[in-house]
């Protein structure tokens, strides 16, 4: 198919990413049960959950850079094909090492999100980019609403007899359907003339991004927010057991609620909000809401206050993520969109590895509320960094992504 510059391709990409992420979300809640079945210790279960992010940390910039060289479609095809194979391996695992191997393969080949974000950057104008990035965020929200619910339904409610194989096979089927969607429905977005054929190593890509002051600080903000949010997610279930005596069902409902709000905001409202207020103001507002949600959460001794805290977190993430991704994209030249967005995804993966470990330490050493106080302090630091960047972000023109090259940010 010839390359496109048509934003009408975005809904097709959205549906493909939703299908893929439903498969991803489908197996995540079942992995601990699967690992325990093969005699895994709690430490081994934690490591299994971190394996995907560890491998993604190492390979996301490589996939992003490859998409800059050969186009977005080949990377999406390869990533989704590898996901299907990894889920099949997971469903047929007969030993603990196979679970690790399957998750490592899935993480190592997880280039679909960076490539999808680069695709959005290719087919949208800078003024429309936050709206396009919001659709990817909405796809995440839908995937993590539908996936865990479907996985729980397929597996059953009894941990001793849970069917953990069938959800993995269904996830493989969904990845294969997404693969067919890319092959049959999605045209290439990056013309051959705009592809960058000069290879760079992953370390060079990371250092190149960190040498650019505005871009490096945007990536730092991304790191800090995901660090805090991943820590909250990993300790929330332990917190509600002590605070409310809840089980996994209620925890699932809370995260589904976050996913619904985030999907609605990023999928339907972010474009209009961006046109009215701008990405930098939405970023700051989102960070402020996340800080507020984390500060209120330890004080929640009843459902209404808990609902207020979780609403703040959901709205904050819904405003922050597409705005920040759009600003990061605007600070990159067209020929390096995949690489830069891959670096940001790799940094987010590092946060998802470190966040639960740090939050777990605070939880164990200082009590169940300490992880939330720590998270609020981390996001507050990100908010201060965003406020200091306001003047420099205002210097980035709406057409900046088309004009910037490797020389860096216009603020330099």
MOJOJO-V875734 format. One record per pair of residues at least 12 apart in sequence whose ideal C-beta (glycine too) atoms are under 10 Angstrom apart, sorted by the first residue. I is the first residue (numbers start at 1). J is the second residue. Records with the same first field share a line. If there is no record, write none. Layout:
BEGIN
I: J ; J
END
This chain:
BEGIN
1: 73 ; 183 ; 184 ; 185 ; 186 ; 187 ; 188 ; 189
2: 187 ; 188 ; 191
3: 71 ; 72 ; 73 ; 122 ; 123 ; 187 ; 188 ; 189 ; 190 ; 191 ; 192 ; 193 ; 194 ; 195
4: 119 ; 122 ; 123 ; 186 ; 187 ; 188 ; 189 ; 190 ; 191
5: 122 ; 123 ; 124 ; 125 ; 189 ; 190 ; 191
6: 123 ; 124 ; 187 ; 189
7: 120 ; 123 ; 124 ; 125 ; 128 ; 131 ; 132
8: 123
9: 119 ; 120 ; 122 ; 123 ; 124 ; 185 ; 186 ; 187 ; 188 ; 189
10: 116 ; 119 ; 120 ; 123 ; 124 ; 128 ; 131 ; 132 ; 135 ; 136 ; 189
11: 135
12: 181 ; 182 ; 185 ; 186 ; 187
13: 72 ; 76 ; 115 ; 116 ; 117 ; 119 ; 120 ; 123 ; 132 ; 135 ; 136 ; 139 ; 181 ; 182 ; 185 ; 186 ; 189
14: 116 ; 120 ; 132 ; 135 ; 136 ; 138 ; 139 ; 142 ; 267
15: 135 ; 139 ; 142 ; 178 ; 181 ; 185 ; 186
16: 76 ; 80 ; 112 ; 116 ; 139 ; 177 ; 178 ; 179 ; 180 ; 181 ; 182 ; 185 ; 186
17: 76 ; 80 ; 112 ; 113 ; 115 ; 116 ; 117 ; 119 ; 135 ; 136 ; 138 ; 139 ; 140 ; 142 ; 143 ; 178 ; 181 ; 182
18: 135 ; 136 ; 138 ; 139 ; 140 ; 141 ; 142 ; 143 ; 146 ; 147 ; 174 ; 178 ; 263
19: 80 ; 139 ; 142 ; 143 ; 146 ; 173 ; 174 ; 175 ; 176 ; 177 ; 178 ; 179 ; 180 ; 181
20: 76 ; 79 ; 80 ; 83 ; 84 ; 112 ; 113 ; 116 ; 139 ; 143 ; 171 ; 174 ; 175 ; 176 ; 177 ; 178 ; 179 ; 181 ; 182
21: 112 ; 113 ; 136 ; 139 ; 140 ; 141 ; 142 ; 143 ; 144 ; 146 ; 147 ; 174 ; 175 ; 178
22: 139 ; 142 ; 143 ; 144 ; 145 ; 146 ; 147 ; 148 ; 149 ; 150 ; 151 ; 170 ; 171 ; 174 ; 175 ; 177 ; 178
23: 80 ; 83 ; 84 ; 87 ; 143 ; 146 ; 147 ; 150 ; 151 ; 167 ; 168 ; 170 ; 171 ; 172 ; 173 ; 174 ; 175 ; 176 ; 177 ; 178
24: 52 ; 83 ; 87 ; 106 ; 110 ; 112 ; 113 ; 140 ; 143 ; 144 ; 147 ; 171 ; 174 ; 175
25: 140 ; 142 ; 143 ; 144 ; 145 ; 146 ; 147 ; 148 ; 149 ; 150 ; 151 ; 171 ; 259
26: 87 ; 143 ; 144 ; 146 ; 147 ; 148 ; 149 ; 150 ; 151 ; 152 ; 153 ; 154 ; 155 ; 167 ; 168 ; 170 ; 171 ; 174
27: 86 ; 87 ; 90 ; 91 ; 102 ; 103 ; 106 ; 147 ; 148 ; 151 ; 155 ; 164 ; 167 ; 168 ; 170 ; 171 ; 172
28: 49 ; 52 ; 143 ; 144 ; 147 ; 148 ; 151 ; 167 ; 171
29: 144 ; 147 ; 148 ; 149 ; 151 ; 152 ; 155 ; 167 ; 248 ; 251 ; 252 ; 255
30: 90 ; 148 ; 151 ; 152 ; 154 ; 155 ; 162 ; 163 ; 164 ; 165 ; 166 ; 167 ; 168 ; 171
31: 45 ; 48 ; 49 ; 51 ; 52 ; 90 ; 99 ; 102 ; 103 ; 164 ; 168
32: 45 ; 46 ; 48 ; 49 ; 159 ; 164
33: 45 ; 155 ; 159 ; 160 ; 162 ; 164
34: 48 ; 90 ; 91 ; 93 ; 96 ; 99 ; 102 ; 155 ; 162 ; 164 ; 165 ; 167 ; 168
35: 47 ; 48 ; 49 ; 93 ; 96 ; 99 ; 100 ; 103 ; 164
36: 96 ; 159 ; 164
37: 93 ; 96 ; 99 ; 159 ; 160 ; 162 ; 164
38: 93 ; 94 ; 95 ; 96 ; 97 ; 98 ; 99
39: 95 ; 96
40: 96 ; 99 ; 100
44: 96 ; 99 ; 100
45: 99
46: 234 ; 356 ; 357 ; 360
47: 100 ; 103
48: 96 ; 99 ; 100 ; 102 ; 103 ; 104
49: 103 ; 234 ; 352 ; 353 ; 356
50: 103 ; 107 ; 349 ; 352 ; 353 ; 354 ; 356 ; 357
51: 99 ; 100 ; 101 ; 102 ; 103 ; 104 ; 105 ; 106 ; 107 ; 108 ; 353
52: 86 ; 102 ; 103 ; 104 ; 105 ; 106 ; 107 ; 108 ; 110 ; 349 ; 352 ; 353
53: 103 ; 107 ; 110 ; 230 ; 346 ; 348 ; 349 ; 350 ; 351 ; 352 ; 353 ; 354 ; 355 ; 356
54: 103 ; 104 ; 107 ; 108 ; 349 ; 350 ; 352 ; 353
55: 103 ; 104 ; 105 ; 106 ; 107 ; 108 ; 109 ; 110 ; 349
56: 104 ; 106 ; 107 ; 108 ; 109 ; 110 ; 111 ; 113 ; 114 ; 342 ; 345 ; 346 ; 348 ; 349 ; 350 ; 352 ; 353
57: 107 ; 345 ; 346 ; 347 ; 348 ; 349 ; 350 ; 351 ; 352 ; 353
58: 107 ; 108 ; 202 ; 346 ; 349 ; 350
59: 79 ; 107 ; 108 ; 109 ; 110 ; 111 ; 114 ; 202 ; 342 ; 345 ; 346 ; 349
60: 107 ; 108 ; 110 ; 111 ; 113 ; 114 ; 115 ; 202 ; 338 ; 341 ; 342 ; 343 ; 344 ; 345 ; 346 ; 347 ; 348 ; 349
61: 111 ; 114 ; 200 ; 201 ; 202 ; 203 ; 204 ; 205 ; 206 ; 209 ; 338 ; 339 ; 340 ; 341 ; 342 ; 343 ; 344 ; 345 ; 346 ; 347
62: 75 ; 108 ; 111 ; 114 ; 199 ; 200 ; 201 ; 202 ; 205 ; 339 ; 342 ; 346
63: 75 ; 76 ; 78 ; 79 ; 108 ; 109 ; 110 ; 111 ; 112 ; 113 ; 114 ; 115 ; 118 ; 338 ; 339 ; 341 ; 342 ; 345 ; 346
64: 111 ; 113 ; 114 ; 115 ; 117 ; 118 ; 202 ; 205 ; 336 ; 337 ; 338 ; 339 ; 340 ; 341 ; 342 ; 343 ; 344 ; 345 ; 346
65: 111 ; 114 ; 196 ; 198 ; 199 ; 200 ; 201 ; 202 ; 204 ; 205 ; 336 ; 338 ; 339 ; 340 ; 342 ; 343
66: 78 ; 111 ; 114 ; 115 ; 199 ; 338 ; 339 ; 342
67: 79 ; 111 ; 112 ; 114 ; 115 ; 116 ; 117 ; 118 ; 119 ; 122 ; 189 ; 190 ; 195 ; 337 ; 338 ; 339 ; 341 ; 342
68: 115 ; 118 ; 190 ; 194 ; 195 ; 196 ; 197 ; 198 ; 199 ; 200 ; 205 ; 332 ; 333 ; 334 ; 335 ; 336 ; 337 ; 338 ; 339 ; 340 ; 341 ; 342
69: 190 ; 195 ; 196 ; 197 ; 198 ; 199 ; 200 ; 335 ; 338 ; 339
70: 188 ; 190 ; 192 ; 195 ; 197 ; 338
71: 115 ; 118 ; 119 ; 122 ; 188 ; 189 ; 190 ; 191 ; 192 ; 194 ; 195 ; 338
72: 111 ; 112 ; 114 ; 115 ; 116 ; 117 ; 118 ; 119 ; 120 ; 121 ; 122 ; 123 ; 182 ; 186 ; 187 ; 188 ; 189 ; 190 ; 337 ; 338
73: 115 ; 119 ; 182 ; 183 ; 186 ; 187 ; 188 ; 189 ; 190
74: 115 ; 182 ; 188
75: 109 ; 111 ; 112 ; 114 ; 115 ; 116 ; 118 ; 119 ; 182 ; 338 ; 342
76: 111 ; 112 ; 113 ; 115 ; 116 ; 118 ; 119 ; 178 ; 179 ; 181 ; 182 ; 183 ; 186 ; 188
77: 112 ; 115 ; 178 ; 179 ; 180 ; 182 ; 183 ; 186
78: 109 ; 111 ; 112 ; 115 ; 179 ; 182
79: 106 ; 108 ; 109 ; 110 ; 111 ; 112 ; 113 ; 114 ; 115 ; 116 ; 175 ; 178 ; 179 ; 182
80: 109 ; 111 ; 112 ; 115 ; 174 ; 175 ; 176 ; 177 ; 178 ; 179 ; 180 ; 181 ; 182 ; 183
81: 109 ; 175 ; 176 ; 178 ; 179 ; 182 ; 183
82: 105 ; 106 ; 107 ; 108 ; 109 ; 110 ; 111 ; 112 ; 175 ; 179
83: 105 ; 106 ; 109 ; 110 ; 112 ; 171 ; 172 ; 174 ; 175 ; 176 ; 178 ; 179
84: 106 ; 171 ; 172 ; 173 ; 174 ; 175 ; 176 ; 177 ; 178 ; 179
85: 102 ; 105 ; 106 ; 109 ; 172 ; 175 ; 176
86: 101 ; 102 ; 103 ; 104 ; 105 ; 106 ; 107 ; 108 ; 109 ; 110 ; 168 ; 171 ; 172 ; 175
87: 102 ; 105 ; 106 ; 167 ; 168 ; 169 ; 170 ; 171 ; 172 ; 173 ; 174 ; 175 ; 176
88: 102 ; 168 ; 169 ; 171 ; 172 ; 173 ; 175 ; 176
89: 101 ; 102 ; 103 ; 105 ; 106 ; 168 ; 172
90: 102 ; 103 ; 105 ; 106 ; 164 ; 165 ; 167 ; 168 ; 169 ; 171 ; 172
91: 164 ; 165 ; 166 ; 167 ; 168 ; 169 ; 170 ; 171 ; 172
92: 165 ; 168 ; 169 ; 172
93: 164 ; 165 ; 168
99: 164 ; 168
102: 168
106: 171 ; 175
107: 349
110: 345 ; 349
111: 338 ; 342 ; 345
112: 175 ; 178 ; 179 ; 182
113: 136 ; 139 ; 140 ; 341 ; 342 ; 345 ; 348
114: 337 ; 338 ; 339 ; 340 ; 341 ; 342 ; 343 ; 344 ; 345 ; 346
115: 182 ; 189 ; 190 ; 337 ; 338 ; 341 ; 342 ; 345
116: 132 ; 133 ; 135 ; 136 ; 139 ; 182 ; 186 ; 341
117: 129 ; 132 ; 133 ; 136 ; 137 ; 325 ; 326 ; 328 ; 329 ; 337 ; 338 ; 340 ; 341 ; 342 ; 344 ; 345
118: 189 ; 190 ; 329 ; 332 ; 334 ; 336 ; 337 ; 338 ; 339 ; 340 ; 341 ; 342
119: 132 ; 136 ; 186 ; 187 ; 188 ; 189 ; 190 ; 337 ; 338 ; 341
120: 132 ; 133 ; 134 ; 135 ; 136 ; 189 ; 322 ; 325 ; 326 ; 329 ; 337 ; 341
121: 133 ; 189 ; 190 ; 325 ; 326 ; 328 ; 329 ; 330 ; 332 ; 334 ; 337 ; 338 ; 340 ; 341 ; 401
122: 188 ; 189 ; 190 ; 191 ; 194 ; 334 ; 337 ; 338
123: 187 ; 189 ; 190
124: 189 ; 326 ; 329 ; 401
125: 398 ; 399 ; 401 ; 402
126: 279 ; 326 ; 329 ; 330 ; 396 ; 397 ; 398 ; 399 ; 400 ; 401 ; 402 ; 403
127: 271 ; 274 ; 275 ; 279 ; 326 ; 330 ; 398 ; 399
128: 271 ; 274 ; 275 ; 326 ; 398
129: 271 ; 274 ; 279 ; 322 ; 323 ; 325 ; 326 ; 327 ; 329 ; 330 ; 398 ; 401
130: 266 ; 270 ; 271 ; 273 ; 274 ; 275 ; 278 ; 279 ; 282 ; 283 ; 319 ; 321 ; 322 ; 323 ; 324 ; 325 ; 326 ; 327 ; 329 ; 330
131: 266 ; 267 ; 268 ; 269 ; 270 ; 271 ; 272 ; 273 ; 274 ; 275 ; 322 ; 326
132: 270 ; 271 ; 322 ; 325 ; 326 ; 329
133: 266 ; 270 ; 271 ; 274 ; 279 ; 321 ; 322 ; 323 ; 324 ; 325 ; 326 ; 327 ; 328 ; 329 ; 341
134: 262 ; 263 ; 265 ; 266 ; 267 ; 268 ; 269 ; 270 ; 271 ; 273 ; 274 ; 318 ; 319 ; 321 ; 322 ; 323 ; 325 ; 326
135: 263 ; 266 ; 267 ; 268 ; 270 ; 271 ; 322
136: 266 ; 267 ; 321 ; 322 ; 325
137: 262 ; 263 ; 265 ; 266 ; 267 ; 270 ; 317 ; 318 ; 319 ; 320 ; 321 ; 322 ; 323 ; 325
138: 259 ; 262 ; 263 ; 264 ; 265 ; 266 ; 267 ; 268 ; 270 ; 318 ; 322
139: 263 ; 266 ; 267
140: 259 ; 262 ; 263 ; 266 ; 317 ; 321
141: 256 ; 258 ; 259 ; 260 ; 261 ; 262 ; 263 ; 264 ; 265 ; 266 ; 267 ; 314 ; 317 ; 318 ; 321
142: 259 ; 260 ; 262 ; 263 ; 266 ; 267
143: 174 ; 259 ; 263
144: 255 ; 256 ; 258 ; 259 ; 262 ; 263
145: 252 ; 255 ; 256 ; 257 ; 258 ; 259 ; 260 ; 262 ; 263
146: 256 ; 259
147: 167 ; 170 ; 171 ; 174 ; 259
148: 167 ; 248 ; 252 ; 255 ; 256 ; 259
149: 252 ; 253 ; 256 ; 259
150: 167 ; 170 ; 171 ; 174
151: 164 ; 166 ; 167 ; 168 ; 170 ; 171
152: 167 ; 248 ; 249 ; 252
153: 167
154: 166 ; 167 ; 168 ; 169 ; 170 ; 171
155: 167 ; 168
157: 248 ; 249
159: 248
189: 337
190: 334 ; 335 ; 337 ; 338
191: 334
194: 333 ; 334 ; 335 ; 337
195: 335 ; 338
196: 333 ; 334 ; 335 ; 336 ; 337 ; 338 ; 339 ; 406
197: 335
198: 335 ; 406
200: 336 ; 339 ; 406
202: 339 ; 342 ; 343 ; 346
204: 339
205: 336 ; 338 ; 339 ; 340 ; 342 ; 343 ; 346
206: 219 ; 339 ; 342 ; 343 ; 346 ; 347
207: 343
208: 336 ; 339 ; 340 ; 343 ; 406 ; 408
209: 328 ; 331 ; 332 ; 336 ; 339 ; 340 ; 342 ; 343 ; 344 ; 346 ; 347 ; 408
210: 343 ; 347
211: 406 ; 408 ; 409 ; 412
212: 331 ; 332 ; 340 ; 404 ; 406 ; 407 ; 408 ; 409 ; 411 ; 412
213: 331 ; 389 ; 392 ; 408 ; 409 ; 411 ; 412
214: 327 ; 328 ; 330 ; 331 ; 389 ; 392 ; 393 ; 395 ; 396 ; 408 ; 409 ; 410 ; 411 ; 412
215: 327 ; 328 ; 330 ; 331 ; 332 ; 340 ; 343 ; 344 ; 396 ; 404 ; 408 ; 409 ; 411
216: 331 ; 343 ; 408 ; 409
217: 331 ; 382 ; 385 ; 386 ; 388 ; 389 ; 392 ; 393 ; 409
218: 283 ; 324 ; 325 ; 327 ; 328 ; 329 ; 330 ; 331 ; 340 ; 344 ; 385 ; 386 ; 389 ; 392 ; 393 ; 409
219: 324 ; 328 ; 331 ; 340 ; 343 ; 344 ; 346 ; 347 ; 348
220: 347 ; 381 ; 382 ; 385 ; 386 ; 389
221: 283 ; 287 ; 320 ; 324 ; 327 ; 328 ; 379 ; 381 ; 382 ; 383 ; 384 ; 385 ; 386 ; 389
222: 320 ; 321 ; 324 ; 325 ; 327 ; 328 ; 343 ; 344 ; 345 ; 347 ; 348 ; 351 ; 382
223: 344 ; 347 ; 348 ; 350 ; 351 ; 354 ; 355 ; 378 ; 382
224: 287 ; 351 ; 355 ; 375 ; 377 ; 378 ; 379 ; 380 ; 381 ; 382 ; 383 ; 385 ; 386
225: 283 ; 286 ; 287 ; 290 ; 316 ; 317 ; 320 ; 321 ; 324 ; 348 ; 351 ; 355 ; 375 ; 378 ; 379 ; 381 ; 382 ; 383 ; 386
226: 317 ; 320 ; 321 ; 344 ; 347 ; 348 ; 349 ; 350 ; 351 ; 352 ; 354 ; 355 ; 378 ; 382
227: 347 ; 348 ; 350 ; 351 ; 352 ; 353 ; 354 ; 355 ; 356 ; 358 ; 359 ; 374 ; 375 ; 378 ; 379 ; 382
228: 290 ; 291 ; 294 ; 351 ; 355 ; 358 ; 359 ; 371 ; 372 ; 374 ; 375 ; 376 ; 377 ; 378 ; 379 ; 380 ; 381 ; 382
229: 290 ; 293 ; 294 ; 313 ; 316 ; 317 ; 320 ; 321 ; 348 ; 351 ; 352 ; 355 ; 359 ; 375 ; 378 ; 379
230: 348 ; 349 ; 351 ; 352 ; 353 ; 354 ; 355 ; 356 ; 357 ; 358 ; 359 ; 375
231: 294 ; 351 ; 352 ; 354 ; 355 ; 356 ; 357 ; 358 ; 359 ; 360 ; 361 ; 362 ; 363 ; 371 ; 372 ; 374 ; 375 ; 378
232: 290 ; 293 ; 294 ; 297 ; 313 ; 355 ; 356 ; 359 ; 371 ; 372 ; 374 ; 375 ; 376 ; 379
233: 255 ; 258 ; 313 ; 352 ; 355 ; 356 ; 359
234: 352 ; 355 ; 356 ; 357 ; 358 ; 359 ; 360 ; 363 ; 371
235: 355 ; 356 ; 359 ; 360 ; 362 ; 363 ; 364 ; 368 ; 369 ; 370 ; 371 ; 372 ; 374 ; 375
236: 251 ; 254 ; 255 ; 297 ; 310 ; 359 ; 371 ; 372
237: 250 ; 251 ; 252 ; 254 ; 255
238: 251 ; 359 ; 360 ; 363 ; 364 ; 368 ; 371
239: 251 ; 297 ; 298 ; 300 ; 363 ; 367 ; 368 ; 369 ; 371 ; 372
240: 254 ; 300 ; 306 ; 368
241: 368
242: 363 ; 367 ; 368 ; 369
243: 297 ; 298 ; 300 ; 301 ; 306 ; 368 ; 369
244: 300 ; 301 ; 302 ; 303 ; 306
254: 306 ; 307 ; 310 ; 314
255: 310 ; 314
257: 307 ; 310 ; 311 ; 314
258: 293 ; 310 ; 311 ; 313 ; 314 ; 315 ; 317 ; 318
259: 314 ; 317
260: 314
261: 310 ; 311 ; 313 ; 314 ; 315 ; 317 ; 318
262: 313 ; 314 ; 315 ; 316 ; 317 ; 318 ; 319 ; 321 ; 322
263: 314 ; 318
264: 314 ; 318
265: 286 ; 314 ; 315 ; 316 ; 317 ; 318 ; 319 ; 321 ; 322
266: 317 ; 318 ; 319 ; 321 ; 322 ; 323
267: 318 ; 322
269: 318 ; 319
270: 282 ; 318 ; 319 ; 321 ; 322 ; 323 ; 326
271: 322
273: 285 ; 318 ; 319 ; 322 ; 323
274: 319 ; 322 ; 323 ; 326
277: 319 ; 323
278: 323 ; 327 ; 390 ; 393 ; 394 ; 398
279: 319 ; 322 ; 323 ; 324 ; 325 ; 326 ; 327 ; 330 ; 393 ; 396
280: 323 ; 324 ; 326 ; 327 ; 386 ; 387 ; 389 ; 390 ; 391 ; 392 ; 393 ; 394 ; 396
281: 319 ; 323 ; 386 ; 390 ; 393
282: 318 ; 319 ; 320 ; 322 ; 323 ; 324 ; 326 ; 327
283: 319 ; 320 ; 321 ; 322 ; 323 ; 324 ; 326 ; 327 ; 382 ; 383 ; 386 ; 387 ; 389 ; 390 ; 393
284: 319 ; 320 ; 323 ; 382 ; 383 ; 386 ; 387 ; 389 ; 390 ; 393
285: 315 ; 316 ; 319 ; 320 ; 323 ; 383 ; 386
286: 315 ; 316 ; 317 ; 318 ; 319 ; 320 ; 321 ; 322 ; 323 ; 324 ; 379 ; 383 ; 386
287: 316 ; 317 ; 319 ; 320 ; 323 ; 324 ; 379 ; 380 ; 381 ; 382 ; 383 ; 384 ; 385 ; 386 ; 387
288: 312 ; 316 ; 319 ; 320 ; 379 ; 380 ; 383 ; 386 ; 387
289: 311 ; 312 ; 313 ; 314 ; 315 ; 316 ; 317 ; 318 ; 319 ; 320 ; 379
290: 312 ; 313 ; 314 ; 315 ; 316 ; 317 ; 319 ; 320 ; 375 ; 376 ; 378 ; 379 ; 380 ; 382 ; 383
291: 312 ; 313 ; 316 ; 375 ; 376 ; 377 ; 378 ; 379 ; 380 ; 381 ; 382 ; 383
292: 308 ; 309 ; 311 ; 312 ; 313 ; 315 ; 316 ; 376 ; 379
293: 308 ; 309 ; 310 ; 311 ; 312 ; 313 ; 314 ; 315 ; 316 ; 317 ; 372 ; 375 ; 376 ; 379
294: 309 ; 312 ; 313 ; 316 ; 371 ; 372 ; 373 ; 374 ; 375 ; 376 ; 377 ; 378 ; 379 ; 380
295: 309 ; 312 ; 372 ; 373 ; 375 ; 376 ; 377 ; 379 ; 380
296: 308 ; 309 ; 310 ; 311 ; 312 ; 313 ; 372 ; 376
297: 309 ; 310 ; 312 ; 313 ; 369 ; 371 ; 372 ; 373 ; 375 ; 376
298: 367 ; 368 ; 369 ; 370 ; 371 ; 372 ; 373 ; 376
299: 369 ; 372
300: 372
309: 372
313: 375
316: 379
320: 379 ; 382 ; 383 ; 386
321: 348
323: 386
324: 344 ; 382 ; 386
325: 341 ; 344 ; 345
326: 401
327: 386 ; 389 ; 393 ; 396 ; 400
328: 340 ; 341 ; 343 ; 344 ; 401
329: 341 ; 344 ; 400 ; 401
330: 393 ; 396 ; 397 ; 398 ; 399 ; 400 ; 401 ; 402 ; 404 ; 409 ; 410
331: 392 ; 393 ; 396 ; 400 ; 401 ; 404 ; 408 ; 409 ; 410 ; 411
332: 344 ; 400 ; 401 ; 404 ; 405 ; 406 ; 409
333: 400 ; 401 ; 402 ; 403 ; 404 ; 405 ; 406 ; 407 ; 408
334: 401 ; 402 ; 403 ; 404 ; 405
335: 404 ; 405 ; 406
336: 401 ; 404 ; 405 ; 406
337: 401
340: 401
351: 378
355: 371 ; 374 ; 375 ; 378
356: 371
358: 371 ; 374 ; 375 ; 378
359: 371 ; 372 ; 374 ; 375 ; 378
361: 374
362: 374 ; 375
389: 411
391: 411
392: 409 ; 410 ; 411 ; 412
393: 409 ; 411
394: 411
395: 409 ; 410 ; 411
396: 409 ; 410 ; 411
397: 410
END
